[in-house]
Amino acid sequence: MIEFKLEGDFIPMIQLLKAANLVQTGGEAQIVVTEGLVKYNGTVDYRKRLKVKRGDTVEFDGNKIIVI
């Protein structure tokens, strides 16, 4: 489990995946999101620009990110 401390009101999904070091590039982040490999609050979500906020959870490749 990864706890990600949010600076500001939100972070776009693809930036969160990069910041948590789960992908190497923004392009890779876009691919995994559009292929349905990322869950947002328990549901597969295909939005690359999704605004992830405090209290949300994101799951990818066996990792769970909790945004605090």
Jmol script that loads the backbone (N, CA, C; Angstrom):
load data "model"
ATOM      1  N   MET A   1       0.847  -1.177   0.000  1.00  0.00           N
ATOM      2  CA  MET A   1       0.000   0.000   0.000  1.00  0.00           C
ATOM      3  C   MET A   1       0.894   1.241   0.000  1.00  0.00           C
ATOM      4  N   ILE A   2       0.516   2.199  -0.818  1.00  0.00           N
ATOM      5  CA  ILE A   2       1.258   3.457  -0.933  1.00  0.00           C
ATOM      6  C   ILE A   2       0.360   4.580  -0.444  1.00  0.00           C
ATOM      7  N   GLU A   3       0.870   5.382   0.472  1.00  0.00           N
ATOM      8  CA  GLU A   3       0.138   6.581   0.892  1.00  0.00           C
ATOM      9  C   GLU A   3       0.728   7.760   0.135  1.00  0.00           C
ATOM     10  N   PHE A   4      -0.116   8.449  -0.623  1.00  0.00           N
ATOM     11  CA  PHE A   4       0.340   9.585  -1.419  1.00  0.00           C
ATOM     12  C   PHE A   4      -0.224  10.859  -0.812  1.00  0.00           C
ATOM     13  N   LYS A   5       0.679  11.750  -0.372  1.00  0.00           N
ATOM     14  CA  LYS A   5       0.244  13.015   0.221  1.00  0.00           C
ATOM     15  C   LYS A   5      -0.019  14.011  -0.898  1.00  0.00           C
ATOM     16  N   LEU A   6      -1.258  14.430  -1.002  1.00  0.00           N
ATOM     17  CA  LEU A   6      -1.689  15.331  -2.061  1.00  0.00           C
ATOM     18  C   LEU A   6      -1.342  16.776  -1.724  1.00  0.00           C
ATOM     19  N   GLU A   7      -0.732  17.457  -2.682  1.00  0.00           N
ATOM     20  CA  GLU A   7      -0.467  18.894  -2.567  1.00  0.00           C
ATOM     21  C   GLU A   7      -1.511  19.570  -3.444  1.00  0.00           C
ATOM     22  N   GLY A   8      -2.371  20.382  -2.872  1.00  0.00           N
ATOM     23  CA  GLY A   8      -3.431  21.010  -3.654  1.00  0.00           C
ATOM     24  C   GLY A   8      -4.726  20.232  -3.548  1.00  0.00           C
ATOM     25  N   ASP A   9      -5.673  20.551  -4.443  1.00  0.00           N
ATOM     26  CA  ASP A   9      -7.015  19.960  -4.378  1.00  0.00           C
ATOM     27  C   ASP A   9      -7.128  18.595  -5.052  1.00  0.00           C
ATOM     28  N   PHE A  10      -6.339  18.361  -6.120  1.00  0.00           N
ATOM     29  CA  PHE A  10      -6.435  17.103  -6.854  1.00  0.00           C
ATOM     30  C   PHE A  10      -5.152  16.870  -7.647  1.00  0.00           C
ATOM     31  N   ILE A  11      -5.032  15.651  -8.180  1.00  0.00           N
ATOM     32  CA  ILE A  11      -3.947  15.309  -9.095  1.00  0.00           C
ATOM     33  C   ILE A  11      -4.557  14.455 -10.206  1.00  0.00           C
ATOM     34  N   PRO A  12      -4.226  14.747 -11.476  1.00  0.00           N
ATOM     35  CA  PRO A  12      -4.744  13.900 -12.556  1.00  0.00           C
ATOM     36  C   PRO A  12      -4.242  12.464 -12.415  1.00  0.00           C
ATOM     37  N   MET A  13      -5.079  11.519 -12.803  1.00  0.00           N
ATOM     38  CA  MET A  13      -4.767  10.091 -12.657  1.00  0.00           C
ATOM     39  C   MET A  13      -3.400   9.737 -13.229  1.00  0.00           C
ATOM     40  N   ILE A  14      -3.103  10.185 -14.464  1.00  0.00           N
ATOM     41  CA  ILE A  14      -1.832   9.789 -15.077  1.00  0.00           C
ATOM     42  C   ILE A  14      -0.640  10.360 -14.316  1.00  0.00           C
ATOM     43  N   GLN A  15      -0.792  11.549 -13.756  1.00  0.00           N
ATOM     44  CA  GLN A  15       0.300  12.131 -12.968  1.00  0.00           C
ATOM     45  C   GLN A  15       0.494  11.378 -11.657  1.00  0.00           C
ATOM     46  N   LEU A  16      -0.609  10.916 -11.061  1.00  0.00           N
ATOM     47  CA  LEU A  16      -0.512  10.144  -9.821  1.00  0.00           C
ATOM     48  C   LEU A  16       0.255   8.838 -10.058  1.00  0.00           C
ATOM     49  N   LEU A  17      -0.049   8.152 -11.140  1.00  0.00           N
ATOM     50  CA  LEU A  17       0.643   6.899 -11.443  1.00  0.00           C
ATOM     51  C   LEU A  17       2.141   7.127 -11.613  1.00  0.00           C
ATOM     52  N   LYS A  18       2.512   8.244 -12.239  1.00  0.00           N
ATOM     53  CA  LYS A  18       3.931   8.584 -12.398  1.00  0.00           C
ATOM     54  C   LYS A  18       4.547   8.965 -11.061  1.00  0.00           C
ATOM     55  N   ALA A  19       3.856   9.787 -10.283  1.00  0.00           N
ATOM     56  CA  ALA A  19       4.389  10.259  -8.998  1.00  0.00           C
ATOM     57  C   ALA A  19       4.596   9.104  -8.020  1.00  0.00           C
ATOM     58  N   ALA A  20       3.756   8.080  -8.114  1.00  0.00           N
ATOM     59  CA  ALA A  20       3.875   6.916  -7.229  1.00  0.00           C
ATOM     60  C   ALA A  20       4.878   5.893  -7.769  1.00  0.00           C
ATOM     61  N   ASN A  21       5.539   6.232  -8.880  1.00  0.00           N
ATOM     62  CA  ASN A  21       6.542   5.366  -9.508  1.00  0.00           C
ATOM     63  C   ASN A  21       5.989   4.003  -9.943  1.00  0.00           C
ATOM     64  N   LEU A  22       4.727   3.986 -10.372  1.00  0.00           N
ATOM     65  CA  LEU A  22       4.142   2.738 -10.864  1.00  0.00           C
ATOM     66  C   LEU A  22       4.291   2.610 -12.371  1.00  0.00           C
ATOM     67  N   VAL A  23       4.571   3.726 -13.048  1.00  0.00           N
ATOM     68  CA  VAL A  23       4.873   3.737 -14.478  1.00  0.00           C
ATOM     69  C   VAL A  23       6.080   4.645 -14.687  1.00  0.00           C
ATOM     70  N   GLN A  24       6.734   4.486 -15.825  1.00  0.00           N
ATOM     71  CA  GLN A  24       7.934   5.276 -16.104  1.00  0.00           C
ATOM     72  C   GLN A  24       7.616   6.616 -16.772  1.00  0.00           C
ATOM     73  N   THR A  25       6.587   6.627 -17.635  1.00  0.00           N
ATOM     74  CA  THR A  25       6.292   7.829 -18.411  1.00  0.00           C
ATOM     75  C   THR A  25       4.797   8.138 -18.400  1.00  0.00           C
ATOM     76  N   GLY A  26       4.481   9.361 -18.800  1.00  0.00           N
ATOM     77  CA  GLY A  26       3.078   9.738 -18.936  1.00  0.00           C
ATOM     78  C   GLY A  26       2.389   8.934 -20.022  1.00  0.00           C
ATOM     79  N   GLY A  27       3.124   8.619 -21.073  1.00  0.00           N
ATOM     80  CA  GLY A  27       2.561   7.803 -22.153  1.00  0.00           C
ATOM     81  C   GLY A  27       2.189   6.416 -21.670  1.00  0.00           C
ATOM     82  N   GLU A  28       3.045   5.825 -20.858  1.00  0.00           N
ATOM     83  CA  GLU A  28       2.753   4.507 -20.292  1.00  0.00           C
ATOM     84  C   GLU A  28       1.527   4.584 -19.383  1.00  0.00           C
ATOM     85  N   ALA A  29       1.435   5.664 -18.608  1.00  0.00           N
ATOM     86  CA  ALA A  29       0.276   5.852 -17.723  1.00  0.00           C
ATOM     87  C   ALA A  29      -1.011   5.937 -18.531  1.00  0.00           C
ATOM     88  N   GLN A  30      -0.980   6.667 -19.652  1.00  0.00           N
ATOM     89  CA  GLN A  30      -2.171   6.784 -20.500  1.00  0.00           C
ATOM     90  C   GLN A  30      -2.589   5.427 -21.051  1.00  0.00           C
ATOM     91  N   ILE A  31      -1.616   4.630 -21.440  1.00  0.00           N
ATOM     92  CA  ILE A  31      -1.914   3.307 -22.003  1.00  0.00           C
ATOM     93  C   ILE A  31      -2.576   2.411 -20.963  1.00  0.00           C
ATOM     94  N   VAL A  32      -2.019   2.343 -19.750  1.00  0.00           N
ATOM     95  CA  VAL A  32      -2.593   1.433 -18.748  1.00  0.00           C
ATOM     96  C   VAL A  32      -3.995   1.875 -18.333  1.00  0.00           C
ATOM     97  N   VAL A  33      -4.246   3.186 -18.348  1.00  0.00           N
ATOM     98  CA  VAL A  33      -5.588   3.680 -18.008  1.00  0.00           C
ATOM     99  C   VAL A  33      -6.573   3.333 -19.122  1.00  0.00           C
ATOM    100  N   THR A  34      -6.206   3.622 -20.374  1.00  0.00           N
ATOM    101  CA  THR A  34      -7.134   3.361 -21.486  1.00  0.00           C
ATOM    102  C   THR A  34      -7.365   1.868 -21.718  1.00  0.00           C
ATOM    103  N   GLU A  35      -6.437   1.019 -21.265  1.00  0.00           N
ATOM    104  CA  GLU A  35      -6.624  -0.425 -21.399  1.00  0.00           C
ATOM    105  C   GLU A  35      -7.424  -1.014 -20.238  1.00  0.00           C
ATOM    106  N   GLY A  36      -7.853  -0.168 -19.296  1.00  0.00           N
ATOM    107  CA  GLY A  36      -8.694  -0.639 -18.197  1.00  0.00           C
ATOM    108  C   GLY A  36      -7.942  -1.369 -17.108  1.00  0.00           C
ATOM    109  N   LEU A  37      -6.652  -1.078 -16.951  1.00  0.00           N
ATOM    110  CA  LEU A  37      -5.846  -1.762 -15.949  1.00  0.00           C
ATOM    111  C   LEU A  37      -5.815  -1.042 -14.605  1.00  0.00           C
ATOM    112  N   VAL A  38      -6.495   0.102 -14.519  1.00  0.00           N
ATOM    113  CA  VAL A  38      -6.467   0.909 -13.297  1.00  0.00           C
ATOM    114  C   VAL A  38      -7.866   0.975 -12.691  1.00  0.00           C
ATOM    115  N   LYS A  39      -7.925   0.770 -11.383  1.00  0.00           N
ATOM    116  CA  LYS A  39      -9.205   0.898 -10.665  1.00  0.00           C
ATOM    117  C   LYS A  39      -9.172   2.174  -9.833  1.00  0.00           C
ATOM    118  N   TYR A  40     -10.285   2.882  -9.874  1.00  0.00           N
ATOM    119  CA  TYR A  40     -10.466   4.108  -9.098  1.00  0.00           C
ATOM    120  C   TYR A  40     -11.620   3.867  -8.124  1.00  0.00           C
ATOM    121  N   ASN A  41     -11.324   3.905  -6.835  1.00  0.00           N
ATOM    122  CA  ASN A  41     -12.320   3.615  -5.792  1.00  0.00           C
ATOM    123  C   ASN A  41     -13.047   2.295  -6.054  1.00  0.00           C
ATOM    124  N   GLY A  42     -12.269   1.279  -6.480  1.00  0.00           N
ATOM    125  CA  GLY A  42     -12.812  -0.067  -6.642  1.00  0.00           C
ATOM    126  C   GLY A  42     -13.425  -0.378  -7.991  1.00  0.00           C
ATOM    127  N   THR A  43     -13.489   0.604  -8.906  1.00  0.00           N
ATOM    128  CA  THR A  43     -14.108   0.401 -10.212  1.00  0.00           C
ATOM    129  C   THR A  43     -13.118   0.769 -11.306  1.00  0.00           C
ATOM    130  N   VAL A  44     -13.079  -0.024 -12.373  1.00  0.00           N
ATOM    131  CA  VAL A  44     -12.209   0.298 -13.506  1.00  0.00           C
ATOM    132  C   VAL A  44     -12.646   1.638 -14.077  1.00  0.00           C
ATOM    133  N   ASP A  45     -11.668   2.516 -14.322  1.00  0.00           N
ATOM    134  CA  ASP A  45     -11.965   3.849 -14.851  1.00  0.00           C
ATOM    135  C   ASP A  45     -11.015   4.137 -16.002  1.00  0.00           C
ATOM    136  N   TYR A  46     -11.558   4.619 -17.104  1.00  0.00           N
ATOM    137  CA  TYR A  46     -10.772   4.838 -18.321  1.00  0.00           C
ATOM    138  C   TYR A  46     -10.391   6.305 -18.540  1.00  0.00           C
ATOM    139  N   ARG A  47     -10.687   7.177 -17.582  1.00  0.00           N
ATOM    140  CA  ARG A  47     -10.424   8.615 -17.757  1.00  0.00           C
ATOM    141  C   ARG A  47      -8.979   8.944 -17.353  1.00  0.00           C
ATOM    142  N   LYS A  48      -8.207   9.424 -18.317  1.00  0.00           N
ATOM    143  CA  LYS A  48      -6.804   9.752 -18.058  1.00  0.00           C
ATOM    144  C   LYS A  48      -6.676  11.027 -17.215  1.00  0.00           C
ATOM    145  N   ARG A  49      -7.577  11.945 -17.402  1.00  0.00           N
ATOM    146  CA  ARG A  49      -7.496  13.233 -16.716  1.00  0.00           C
ATOM    147  C   ARG A  49      -8.371  13.270 -15.454  1.00  0.00           C
ATOM    148  N   LEU A  50      -8.793  12.106 -15.016  1.00  0.00           N
ATOM    149  CA  LEU A  50      -9.613  12.012 -13.812  1.00  0.00           C
ATOM    150  C   LEU A  50      -8.941  12.735 -12.658  1.00  0.00           C
ATOM    151  N   LYS A  51      -9.680  13.553 -11.954  1.00  0.00           N
ATOM    152  CA  LYS A  51      -9.137  14.308 -10.823  1.00  0.00           C
ATOM    153  C   LYS A  51      -9.223  13.453  -9.564  1.00  0.00           C
ATOM    154  N   VAL A  52      -8.084  12.969  -9.116  1.00  0.00           N
ATOM    155  CA  VAL A  52      -8.016  12.141  -7.914  1.00  0.00           C
ATOM    156  C   VAL A  52      -7.852  13.074  -6.719  1.00  0.00           C
ATOM    157  N   LYS A  53      -8.693  12.873  -5.703  1.00  0.00           N
ATOM    158  CA  LYS A  53      -8.710  13.759  -4.540  1.00  0.00           C
ATOM    159  C   LYS A  53      -8.427  12.982  -3.257  1.00  0.00           C
ATOM    160  N   ARG A  54      -8.267  13.706  -2.162  1.00  0.00           N
ATOM    161  CA  ARG A  54      -8.033  13.071  -0.854  1.00  0.00           C
ATOM    162  C   ARG A  54      -9.152  12.081  -0.534  1.00  0.00           C
ATOM    163  N   GLY A  55      -8.758  10.936   0.015  1.00  0.00           N
ATOM    164  CA  GLY A  55      -9.732   9.910   0.381  1.00  0.00           C
ATOM    165  C   GLY A  55      -9.974   8.892  -0.718  1.00  0.00           C
ATOM    166  N   ASP A  56      -9.502   9.180  -1.931  1.00  0.00           N
ATOM    167  CA  ASP A  56      -9.668   8.242  -3.048  1.00  0.00           C
ATOM    168  C   ASP A  56      -8.611   7.142  -2.979  1.00  0.00           C
ATOM    169  N   THR A  57      -8.933   6.010  -3.602  1.00  0.00           N
ATOM    170  CA  THR A  57      -7.955   4.930  -3.732  1.00  0.00           C
ATOM    171  C   THR A  57      -7.813   4.586  -5.212  1.00  0.00           C
ATOM    172  N   VAL A  58      -6.592   4.259  -5.598  1.00  0.00           N
ATOM    173  CA  VAL A  58      -6.288   3.863  -6.967  1.00  0.00           C
ATOM    174  C   VAL A  58      -5.515   2.558  -6.896  1.00  0.00           C
ATOM    175  N   GLU A  59      -5.907   1.587  -7.722  1.00  0.00           N
ATOM    176  CA  GLU A  59      -5.233   0.294  -7.736  1.00  0.00           C
ATOM    177  C   GLU A  59      -4.695   0.017  -9.133  1.00  0.00           C
ATOM    178  N   PHE A  60      -3.434  -0.439  -9.169  1.00  0.00           N
ATOM    179  CA  PHE A  60      -2.810  -0.795 -10.440  1.00  0.00           C
ATOM    180  C   PHE A  60      -1.688  -1.788 -10.194  1.00  0.00           C
ATOM    181  N   ASP A  61      -1.683  -2.860 -10.961  1.00  0.00           N
ATOM    182  CA  ASP A  61      -0.596  -3.836 -10.960  1.00  0.00           C
ATOM    183  C   ASP A  61      -0.287  -4.369  -9.554  1.00  0.00           C
ATOM    184  N   GLY A  62      -1.326  -4.650  -8.785  1.00  0.00           N
ATOM    185  CA  GLY A  62      -1.139  -5.191  -7.435  1.00  0.00           C
ATOM    186  C   GLY A  62      -0.797  -4.163  -6.377  1.00  0.00           C
ATOM    187  N   ASN A  63      -0.742  -2.903  -6.764  1.00  0.00           N
ATOM    188  CA  ASN A  63      -0.452  -1.827  -5.818  1.00  0.00           C
ATOM    189  C   ASN A  63      -1.702  -1.018  -5.540  1.00  0.00           C
ATOM    190  N   LYS A  64      -1.839  -0.580  -4.301  1.00  0.00           N
ATOM    191  CA  LYS A  64      -2.977   0.254  -3.923  1.00  0.00           C
ATOM    192  C   LYS A  64      -2.441   1.582  -3.418  1.00  0.00           C
ATOM    193  N   ILE A  65      -2.905   2.675  -4.004  1.00  0.00           N
ATOM    194  CA  ILE A  65      -2.514   4.015  -3.590  1.00  0.00           C
ATOM    195  C   ILE A  65      -3.690   4.631  -2.845  1.00  0.00           C
ATOM    196  N   ILE A  66      -3.409   5.107  -1.638  1.00  0.00           N
ATOM    197  CA  ILE A  66      -4.412   5.848  -0.865  1.00  0.00           C
ATOM    198  C   ILE A  66      -3.969   7.296  -0.853  1.00  0.00           C
ATOM    199  N   VAL A  67      -4.854   8.182  -1.304  1.00  0.00           N
ATOM    200  CA  VAL A  67      -4.515   9.602  -1.379  1.00  0.00           C
ATOM    201  C   VAL A  67      -4.924  10.265  -0.067  1.00  0.00           C
ATOM    202  N   ILE A  68      -3.928  10.907   0.573  1.00  0.00           N
ATOM    203  CA  ILE A  68      -4.199  11.564   1.850  1.00  0.00           C
ATOM    204  C   ILE A  68      -3.911  13.051   1.756  1.00  0.00           C
TER     205      ILE A  68
END
end "model"
wireframe off; spacefill off
backbone 0.3
color backbone group
